[in-house]
Amino acid sequence: MAFVATCIEATARTLNTSYKTVFERMKHVKLIENFILPNYETLHSESRENIALNLIECLNAWEEKK
């Protein structure tokens, strides 16, 4: 779960918003359980900057579908 927290914090920092806001957005579209956790091996080998950018792209796309 430490990796998930790192993902949320990096994404929040990149978006210049609170980690609570990012967590709620991710929770709403089930990004943590359906993207971050299943792709842990791939994601954790990337830089925090790349992780944040990938998660923002994914989050925005998943929110558009809802």
Secondary structure, DSSP 8 states (H G I E B T S, - for coil): -HHHHHHHHHHHHHHTS-HHHHHHHHHHHTHIIIIITTTHHHHTTS-HHHHHHHHHHHHHHHHHH-
